Amino acid sequence: MASFRSWVKAARLRTLPLALASIALGGFIAAVHPYFSLTAVLLAAVTTLFLQILSNLANDYGDSKSGIDNEKRVGPRRTVQSGEIKPTEMKTAVILFAALSLISGLALIVFGANLSLLNSLIFLALGLSAIIAAIKYTVGKNPYGYAGLGDLFVYLFFGLLGVGGTYFLATKSWDFTILLPASAMGLLSAGVLNLNNMRDLVNDKLNGKNTVAVKIGARAALIYHTFLVLLPFLLLFIYVLLTQFEPKAFAFLLLLPLFIFDLWKIANTNEARKLDPFLKKLALKTLLLTLVFGISLVLQS
């Protein structure tokens, strides 16, 4: 039986801050609304953690089964490929976290948000779609992650659904300006995935995993990555202007040099394996950006 340490490794804890960042951003924006449900935000966070772990476990299983995880892979060794966790054990874990995601999502819809029947059905469909998407990224006959669609799905689920969905669930209202911070989070999340794919570009190409980085090549992937990291600051800037917040809401711009510095270091990194630490850095800095941006909004409300 696999050890607890192996399961912690398979869960990939370093990916969880990024998942929480999208919920936190939606929650901070919702907190300035007259009607705000903290319970909905907390249940959304729990559901998102289950979904992220589900995605990580399914990815571990799927990439091992397809042969993408092999001795030539640049990134960290995965638990199924290394033999730490048996494929049957991983399949059981995937089913378990799919069930936990569903149960938590239902609790969010019924008890946390207290939605109408129509809205409940809509969010139930979105929740089921998120569970399927978490699994189908690398599992099945035609995993969408192998067709270069991973970036789009990350943008949709970490950005539009993560931020926009949390805002709606916590306030029972909608404002189209939310699409600006939601898109910012979606792009930064796609940036983490793109950086991962830049690191694994050579092995992915050899094994038929046609990520965006594989399709456009290393040089264009770096330009694309720069776009994914810098455009969110412009979107957040426009959001602050449109919502007429006080100058302190622009505090997030103080973090821009940190992101630019990492972009410069990535551009001057010659070995693919040396890109790996920047995944964690971008995820944590995205969470920091969320906290600075969100707290500045709440403090002036």
C-alpha positions as CSV (number, residue, x, y, z in Angstrom):
1,M,0.0,0.0,0.0
2,A,1.3,3.5,-0.9
3,S,2.7,5.6,1.9
4,F,1.1,8.8,3.2
5,R,4.1,10.7,1.9
6,S,3.5,9.4,-1.6
7,W,-0.1,10.5,-1.5
8,V,0.9,14.0,-0.3
9,K,3.4,14.0,-3.2
10,A,0.7,13.0,-5.7
11,A,-1.7,15.7,-4.4
12,R,1.0,18.3,-5.5
13,L,0.4,20.8,-2.6
14,R,2.3,23.5,-4.5
15,T,-0.6,23.8,-6.9
16,L,-3.2,24.5,-4.2
17,P,-2.4,28.2,-3.6
18,L,-3.2,29.0,-7.2
19,A,-6.5,27.2,-6.9
20,L,-7.4,29.1,-3.8
21,A,-6.3,32.4,-5.4
22,S,-9.3,32.4,-7.8
23,I,-11.8,31.8,-5.0
24,A,-10.1,34.4,-2.8
25,L,-10.3,37.0,-5.6
26,G,-14.0,36.4,-6.2
27,G,-14.6,36.4,-2.5
28,F,-12.8,39.7,-1.9
29,I,-14.7,41.4,-4.7
30,A,-18.0,40.0,-3.3
31,A,-17.1,41.2,0.2
32,V,-17.8,44.8,-0.7
33,H,-21.3,43.9,-1.9
34,P,-24.3,44.6,0.4
35,Y,-25.2,41.0,0.4
36,F,-22.3,38.7,1.0
37,S,-22.1,35.1,2.1
38,L,-18.8,34.0,3.7
39,T,-20.2,30.5,3.9
40,A,-20.5,30.3,0.1
41,V,-16.9,31.4,-0.3
42,L,-15.5,28.9,2.2
43,L,-17.5,26.0,0.6
44,A,-16.3,27.2,-2.8
45,A,-12.7,27.0,-1.5
46,V,-13.2,23.5,-0.2
47,T,-14.8,22.3,-3.4
48,T,-12.0,23.9,-5.4
49,L,-9.3,22.2,-3.3
50,F,-11.0,18.8,-3.9
51,L,-11.2,19.5,-7.7
52,Q,-7.5,20.6,-7.9
53,I,-6.4,17.4,-6.0
54,L,-8.6,15.4,-8.3
55,S,-7.0,16.9,-11.3
56,N,-3.5,16.3,-10.0
57,L,-4.3,12.6,-9.2
58,A,-5.9,12.1,-12.6
59,N,-3.0,13.7,-14.3
60,D,-0.5,11.5,-12.5
61,Y,-2.5,8.4,-13.6
62,G,-3.2,9.6,-17.2
63,D,0.4,10.7,-18.0
64,S,1.8,7.4,-16.7
65,K,-0.7,5.4,-18.7
66,S,0.0,7.3,-21.9
67,G,3.8,7.1,-21.4
68,I,4.3,10.9,-21.1
69,D,5.8,10.3,-17.6
70,N,9.0,8.5,-18.3
71,E,12.7,8.5,-17.5
72,K,13.3,11.4,-19.9
73,R,10.8,13.7,-18.3
74,V,12.4,16.9,-17.0
75,G,9.9,17.7,-14.1
76,P,9.5,15.9,-10.8
77,R,8.9,12.1,-11.0
78,R,5.2,11.2,-10.6
79,T,4.0,8.6,-8.2
80,V,2.4,6.1,-10.6
81,Q,5.3,6.2,-13.1
82,S,7.8,5.7,-10.3
83,G,5.9,2.8,-8.7
84,E,5.1,4.6,-5.5
85,I,1.4,4.3,-6.1
86,K,-0.2,1.5,-8.0
87,P,-2.5,2.4,-10.9
88,T,-5.4,0.7,-9.3
89,E,-4.9,2.7,-6.1
90,M,-4.7,5.9,-8.1
91,K,-7.9,5.1,-9.9
92,T,-9.6,4.5,-6.5
93,A,-8.3,7.9,-5.3
94,V,-9.6,9.6,-8.4
95,I,-13.1,8.2,-7.8
96,L,-12.9,9.2,-4.2
97,F,-12.0,12.9,-4.9
98,A,-14.5,13.1,-7.7
99,A,-17.2,12.0,-5.1
100,L,-15.8,14.5,-2.5
101,S,-15.9,17.3,-5.1
102,L,-19.5,16.5,-6.0
103,I,-20.6,16.3,-2.3
104,S,-18.9,19.6,-1.5
105,G,-20.3,21.2,-4.6
106,L,-23.8,20.1,-3.7
107,A,-23.3,21.5,-0.2
108,L,-22.2,24.8,-1.7
109,I,-25.2,25.0,-4.0
110,V,-27.8,24.0,-1.4
111,F,-26.6,25.3,1.9
112,G,-23.9,27.9,1.1
113,A,-25.5,29.9,-1.7
114,N,-29.2,28.9,-1.3
115,L,-29.8,29.4,-5.0
116,S,-33.1,29.2,-6.9
117,L,-33.9,25.9,-8.7
118,L,-32.8,27.2,-12.1
119,N,-29.5,28.6,-10.8
120,S,-28.9,25.5,-8.8
121,L,-29.3,23.3,-11.9
122,I,-26.9,25.6,-13.8
123,F,-24.2,25.4,-11.2
124,L,-24.7,21.7,-10.8
125,A,-24.0,21.3,-14.5
126,L,-21.0,23.6,-14.2
127,G,-19.7,21.5,-11.2
128,L,-20.1,18.2,-13.1
129,S,-18.3,19.8,-16.1
130,A,-15.5,20.8,-13.7
131,I,-15.2,17.2,-12.4
132,I,-15.2,15.8,-15.9
133,A,-12.6,18.4,-17.1
134,A,-10.3,17.6,-14.1
135,I,-10.2,14.0,-15.1
136,K,-10.3,14.3,-18.9
137,Y,-7.2,16.6,-19.0
138,T,-5.0,13.5,-19.4
139,V,-7.3,10.5,-19.0
140,G,-9.3,8.7,-21.6
141,K,-9.0,8.1,-25.4
142,N,-8.9,11.8,-26.4
143,P,-7.6,13.8,-23.4
144,Y,-7.9,17.5,-24.2
145,G,-4.6,18.4,-22.6
146,Y,-2.9,16.4,-25.4
147,A,-4.6,18.6,-28.0
148,G,-3.4,21.9,-26.7
149,L,-6.7,22.9,-25.0
150,G,-5.4,22.8,-21.4
151,D,-4.7,26.6,-21.4
152,L,-8.3,27.4,-22.5
153,F,-9.9,25.1,-19.8
154,V,-7.6,26.6,-17.1
155,Y,-8.7,30.1,-18.2
156,L,-12.3,29.1,-18.0
157,F,-12.3,27.2,-14.7
158,F,-9.7,29.1,-12.7
159,G,-10.7,32.4,-14.2
160,L,-14.3,32.9,-15.3
161,L,-15.8,30.2,-13.2
162,G,-13.5,30.4,-10.2
163,V,-13.7,34.2,-9.8
164,G,-17.0,35.0,-11.4
165,G,-18.8,31.9,-10.0
166,T,-17.6,32.6,-6.5
167,Y,-18.8,36.2,-6.8
168,F,-22.2,35.1,-8.0
169,L,-22.6,32.4,-5.3
170,A,-21.6,34.8,-2.6
171,T,-23.8,37.7,-3.7
172,K,-26.6,36.2,-5.8
173,S,-25.9,39.0,-8.3
174,W,-23.8,39.6,-11.4
175,D,-21.7,42.5,-12.7
176,F,-20.0,42.1,-16.1
177,T,-17.0,44.1,-14.9
178,I,-16.1,40.9,-12.9
179,L,-15.0,39.5,-16.1
180,L,-11.9,41.7,-16.0
181,P,-10.4,40.3,-12.7
182,A,-11.7,36.9,-13.6
183,S,-9.8,37.0,-16.9
184,A,-6.7,38.3,-15.1
185,M,-6.8,35.2,-12.8
186,G,-7.5,32.9,-15.7
187,L,-4.5,34.2,-17.7
188,L,-2.1,33.9,-14.7
189,S,-3.3,30.4,-14.1
190,A,-2.7,29.6,-17.8
191,G,0.7,31.1,-17.3
192,V,1.6,28.5,-14.7
193,L,0.4,25.7,-17.0
194,N,2.3,27.2,-20.0
195,L,5.5,27.4,-17.9
196,N,5.0,23.7,-17.0
197,N,4.6,22.9,-20.7
198,M,7.7,25.0,-21.6
199,R,9.7,22.9,-19.1
200,D,8.3,19.6,-20.6
201,L,8.3,20.7,-24.2
202,V,10.9,18.3,-25.6
203,N,9.5,15.2,-24.0
204,D,5.9,16.2,-24.7
205,K,6.7,16.6,-28.4
206,L,8.4,13.2,-28.6
207,N,5.4,11.5,-27.0
208,G,2.6,13.3,-28.9
209,K,1.4,15.6,-26.2
210,N,0.6,18.7,-28.3
211,T,0.4,21.5,-25.8
212,V,0.4,25.1,-26.9
213,A,4.1,25.3,-26.2
214,V,4.7,22.3,-28.4
215,K,2.6,23.7,-31.2
216,I,4.1,27.2,-31.3
217,G,7.7,26.3,-30.2
218,A,9.9,27.5,-27.4
219,R,10.5,31.1,-28.5
220,A,6.9,31.8,-29.2
221,A,5.9,30.1,-26.0
222,L,8.1,32.6,-24.1
223,I,6.4,35.5,-25.8
224,Y,3.0,33.9,-25.1
225,H,4.0,33.5,-21.4
226,T,5.0,37.2,-21.2
227,F,1.5,38.1,-22.5
228,L,-0.2,35.7,-19.9
229,V,1.7,37.4,-17.0
230,L,1.5,41.1,-18.0
231,L,-1.9,41.4,-19.4
232,P,-3.6,40.6,-16.1
233,F,-2.1,43.8,-14.6
234,L,-3.8,45.9,-17.4
235,L,-7.1,44.1,-16.8
236,L,-7.0,44.8,-13.1
237,F,-6.0,48.4,-13.7
238,I,-9.0,48.9,-16.0
239,Y,-11.3,47.2,-13.4
240,V,-10.2,49.7,-10.7
241,L,-10.8,52.6,-13.1
242,L,-14.3,51.4,-14.1
243,T,-15.4,50.7,-10.5
244,Q,-14.0,54.1,-9.3
245,F,-12.2,52.8,-6.3
246,E,-9.8,55.0,-4.4
247,P,-6.1,55.3,-5.3
248,K,-5.1,52.7,-2.7
249,A,-6.8,50.1,-4.9
250,F,-3.8,50.5,-7.3
251,A,-1.5,49.1,-4.7
252,F,-1.3,45.8,-6.6
253,L,0.9,47.6,-9.2
254,L,3.7,47.6,-6.7
255,L,4.0,43.9,-7.3
256,L,4.5,44.3,-11.1
257,P,8.4,44.5,-10.8
258,L,8.4,41.1,-9.1
259,F,6.6,39.5,-12.0
260,I,8.8,41.3,-14.6
261,F,12.0,40.2,-12.8
262,D,10.9,36.5,-13.0
263,L,10.0,37.0,-16.7
264,W,13.5,38.3,-17.3
265,K,15.1,35.3,-15.5
266,I,12.9,32.9,-17.4
267,A,14.0,34.4,-20.7
268,N,17.6,33.9,-19.7
269,T,17.2,30.3,-18.5
270,N,18.8,27.9,-21.0
271,E,18.0,24.6,-19.3
272,A,14.4,23.4,-19.2
273,R,14.7,21.8,-15.8
274,K,15.7,25.2,-14.3
275,L,12.2,26.5,-15.2
276,D,10.6,24.3,-12.6
277,P,11.1,26.6,-9.6
278,F,9.3,29.4,-11.4
279,L,6.0,27.4,-11.4
280,K,5.9,27.6,-7.6
281,K,7.0,31.3,-7.7
282,L,4.3,32.3,-10.2
283,A,1.6,30.5,-8.2
284,L,2.6,32.1,-4.9
285,K,3.0,35.5,-6.4
286,T,-0.4,35.2,-8.0
287,L,-1.8,34.4,-4.6
288,L,0.1,37.5,-3.2
289,L,-1.4,39.6,-6.0
290,T,-4.8,38.4,-5.1
291,L,-4.4,39.3,-1.4
292,V,-3.0,42.7,-2.1
293,F,-5.6,43.5,-4.6
294,G,-8.5,42.1,-2.6
295,I,-7.5,43.5,0.7
296,S,-7.2,47.0,-0.8
297,L,-10.7,46.8,-2.1
298,V,-12.1,45.6,1.3
299,L,-10.3,48.3,3.3
300,Q,-11.9,51.1,1.4
301,S,-15.4,49.7,1.3
